[in-house]
Amino acid sequence: MEIDFAAASEAQRYKLLAGLVVPRPIALVTTRSPEGVDNAAPISFFNALSEEPALIVLSFGANRAGRIKDSERLIRETGEFVVHLVDEAMAPEMHFCSADFPPGESEVDAAGLAMLPCRVVKARRIARAPVAMECRVHTLIEPAPGRTIVLGEVLWMHVSDAIIDPVTLRVDREAYRTVGRLEGRSYMRTRDRFELPIADYQAWRASQQAAGED
């Protein structure tokens, strides 16, 4: 099947990208209004981009009513936010936060999520999250009407002691059970894993030369 994206509708493009570019990591993003209301929203058009500077990316579209989402609005107003990585235990609350709450009403409170203060940003973090990254806006990109891409610089990271070695910083994959986003209401666990040997050009070239001598 061949698909010309220039001829595809916006809905068709979304369906293809969301269904085929999987699994995607999930950012549960919290922001805080000037009035002290905590907002939370899951974003699956999300990833880490670089370590120097330490950048993550979030992509926002308009909500079902066509208006700017509260998370994007508060990120623009405050210039800061917190990205939480989602594990199996927190998946139900994350999914609940995808509901289209009216402005000024907190998904965090409705989901029963306890919050903690952050170190360097005014937004608060979710206490039970395995990973929380305090971020400030690095760059805002508007590639099209109704679409905003936020590059955020990670300023501080909170990581549960249960999932990381404090000396080597190696992650315990058995303890860190994240979930990924598929499409629609579908998610996936990350327990099923496999390893491949490190790709080595010199070893491959030597094997080719040895095979040629036979």
VEXLOPA-162250 format. One line per 4 residues: number of its first residue (from 1); for each residue x, y, z of C-alpha. Coordinates in nm, 4 decimals. Layout:
BEGIN
NUM> X Y Z; ...
This chain:
BEGIN
1> 0.0000 0.0000 0.0000; 0.1321 0.3436 -0.0960; 0.0050 0.6558 0.0800; 0.0613 1.0104 -0.0440
5> 0.0542 1.2262 0.2684; -0.0050 1.5352 0.0568; -0.3400 1.3850 -0.0437; -0.4260 1.2352 0.2973
9> -0.6522 1.4198 0.5381; -0.5374 1.5305 0.8830; -0.7462 1.2542 1.0423; -0.5964 0.9925 0.8109
13> -0.2423 1.1089 0.8860; -0.3081 1.0929 1.2593; -0.4582 0.7452 1.2307; -0.1558 0.6170 1.0412
17> 0.1070 0.7822 1.2601; -0.0627 0.6885 1.5886; -0.1264 0.3330 1.4755; 0.2099 0.2584 1.3160
21> 0.4650 0.4566 1.5170; 0.4369 0.2346 1.8237; 0.5009 0.1842 2.1034; 0.5342 0.5447 2.2093
25> 0.6472 0.6546 2.5560; 0.3888 0.8454 2.7574; 0.4518 1.1767 2.9297; 0.2091 1.2553 3.2084
29> 0.2592 1.6315 3.2168; 0.1727 1.8470 3.5165; 0.1446 2.2241 3.5187; 0.0250 2.4684 3.7819
33> -0.1894 2.7742 3.7236; -0.1183 3.1106 3.8892; -0.4244 3.0382 4.1051; -0.2606 2.7199 4.2373
37> -0.4630 2.4633 4.0397; -0.2697 2.1524 3.9343; -0.3320 2.0260 3.5817; -0.2311 1.6856 3.4435
41> -0.2508 1.5458 3.0910; -0.0974 1.2412 2.9180; 0.0954 1.3162 2.5989; 0.2068 1.0292 2.3752
45> 0.3630 1.2375 2.0992; 0.6655 1.2609 2.3291; 1.0276 1.1543 2.3491; 1.3801 1.2389 2.4676
49> 1.5909 1.4216 2.2091; 1.9387 1.4944 2.3450; 2.1576 1.4947 2.6543; 2.3434 1.8260 2.5946
53> 2.1325 2.0198 2.6349; 1.8988 1.7692 2.7996; 1.5897 1.8085 2.5844; 1.2532 1.6354 2.5638
57> 0.9778 1.7040 2.3108; 0.6018 1.7304 2.3539; 0.3557 1.7775 2.0690; 0.0192 1.9411 2.1401
61> -0.2888 1.9585 1.9220; -0.6201 2.1278 1.9898; -0.8760 1.9406 2.2006; -1.1993 1.7914 2.0660
65> -1.3701 2.1309 2.0883; -1.0924 2.2897 1.8828; -0.9473 2.4973 2.1674; -0.5952 2.5009 2.3072
69> -0.5398 2.2396 2.5769; -0.4893 2.3558 2.9350; -0.1419 2.2001 2.9527; -0.0209 2.3922 2.6489
73> -0.1797 2.7149 2.7716; -0.0140 2.6861 3.1133; 0.3208 2.5912 2.9625; 0.3034 2.9056 2.7500
77> 0.2008 3.1184 3.0491; 0.4499 2.9837 3.3024; 0.7350 2.8521 3.0855; 0.7656 2.5374 3.2954
81> 0.6185 2.1914 3.3504; 0.6917 1.8448 3.4892; 0.7070 1.5268 3.2808; 0.6315 1.1984 3.4578
85> 0.7042 0.8562 3.3120; 0.4160 0.6144 3.3598; 0.4420 0.2617 3.4994; 0.1797 -0.0114 3.5191
89> 0.0711 0.0904 3.8680; -0.0060 0.4470 3.7605; -0.1632 0.3629 3.4228; -0.5291 0.3912 3.5377
93> -0.4758 0.7403 3.6803; -0.2825 0.8456 3.3708; -0.5669 0.7319 3.1456; -0.8228 0.9072 3.3662
97> -0.6319 1.2342 3.3242; -0.6975 1.2186 2.9489; -1.0592 1.3229 3.0164; -1.1445 1.6700 2.8846
101> -1.1839 1.8576 3.2143; -1.3016 2.2208 3.1976; -1.0376 2.4907 3.2541; -0.9687 2.5532 3.6207
105> -1.0771 2.2069 3.7354; -0.7966 1.9749 3.8428; -0.7533 1.6274 3.6939; -0.4955 1.5670 3.9658
109> -0.7473 1.6148 4.2458; -1.0127 1.4084 4.0692; -0.7671 1.1233 4.0125; -0.6618 1.1272 4.3788
113> -0.2953 1.1845 4.2985; -0.0838 1.3160 4.5866; 0.1521 1.5957 4.4870; 0.4937 1.7117 4.6065
117> 0.6799 2.0391 4.5546; 0.9537 2.0507 4.2935; 1.3100 2.1704 4.3384; 1.3409 2.4392 4.0712
121> 0.9981 2.4890 3.9066; 0.6726 2.6046 4.0598; 0.4725 2.3225 3.9025; 0.4296 2.0276 4.1369
125> 0.5143 1.6610 4.0793; 0.3161 1.3416 4.1321; 0.4437 1.1637 4.4418; 0.3954 0.8065 4.3185
129> 0.5504 0.8509 3.9733; 0.8658 0.6423 3.9203; 1.0304 0.9300 3.7310; 0.9571 1.3024 3.7307
133> 1.1506 1.5548 3.5226; 1.1312 1.9235 3.6057; 1.1443 2.1162 3.2772; 1.1449 2.4673 3.1439
137> 1.0556 2.5714 2.7921; 1.3552 2.5781 2.5600; 1.1777 2.6377 2.2269; 0.8203 2.6602 2.1023
141> 0.7556 2.5590 1.7423; 0.4268 2.6130 1.5589; 0.4483 2.4081 1.2382; 0.0787 2.4573 1.1574
145> -0.2346 2.6166 1.3044; -0.3509 2.4135 1.6031; -0.0208 2.2288 1.6458; 0.2512 2.3264 1.8937
149> 0.5779 2.1443 1.9538; 0.7441 2.2157 2.2870; 1.1115 2.1499 2.3411; 1.1711 2.1323 2.7135
153> 1.5037 2.1398 2.8949; 1.5295 1.8951 3.1849; 1.6537 2.0829 3.4909; 1.6066 1.8231 3.7648
157> 1.5095 1.4567 3.7742; 1.3445 1.2614 4.0538; 1.3844 0.8832 4.0264; 1.2463 0.6177 4.2599
161> 1.5225 0.4419 4.4561; 1.3523 0.1119 4.3725; 1.4351 0.1288 4.0017; 1.7899 0.2651 3.9754
165> 2.1376 0.1881 4.1092; 2.2612 0.5046 4.2856; 2.6237 0.4421 4.1849; 2.6065 0.3116 3.8264
169> 2.2711 0.4789 3.7398; 2.1705 0.1554 3.5684; 1.7954 0.0979 3.5580; 1.6465 -0.2224 3.6995
173> 1.4225 -0.3287 3.4108; 1.2365 -0.5822 3.6224; 1.1402 -0.3145 3.8724; 1.0754 -0.0361 3.6202
177> 0.7581 -0.1533 3.4456; 0.6650 0.1271 3.2114; 0.3720 0.1250 2.9722; 0.3664 0.2427 2.6108
181> 0.0934 0.3914 2.3954; -0.0523 0.2178 2.0939; -0.3633 0.3703 1.9372; -0.7131 0.4471 2.0624
185> -0.7542 0.3046 2.4116; -0.4732 0.0511 2.3677; -0.1552 0.0417 2.5728; 0.1267 -0.2105 2.6100
189> 0.3528 -0.3376 2.8846; 0.7304 -0.3460 2.8444; 0.7988 -0.6759 3.0195; 0.8628 -0.8783 2.7035
193> 1.2216 -0.7961 2.6063; 1.5072 -0.9473 2.4091; 1.8707 -0.8591 2.3460; 2.0908 -0.8519 2.0383
197> 2.4715 -0.8439 2.0271; 2.6454 -0.5107 1.9700; 2.6807 -0.4426 1.5987; 3.0524 -0.4632 1.5119
201> 3.1697 -0.3714 1.1624; 3.5215 -0.5094 1.2094; 3.3892 -0.8460 1.3272; 3.1510 -0.8580 1.0318
205> 3.4282 -0.7717 0.7852; 3.6547 -1.0403 0.9350; 3.3754 -1.2992 0.9021; 3.3244 -1.2010 0.5371
209> 3.6953 -1.2353 0.4648; 3.7100 -1.5718 0.6418; 3.4118 -1.6952 0.4421; 3.5821 -1.5878 0.1201
213> 3.8908 -1.7918 0.2016; 3.6910 -2.1115 0.2400
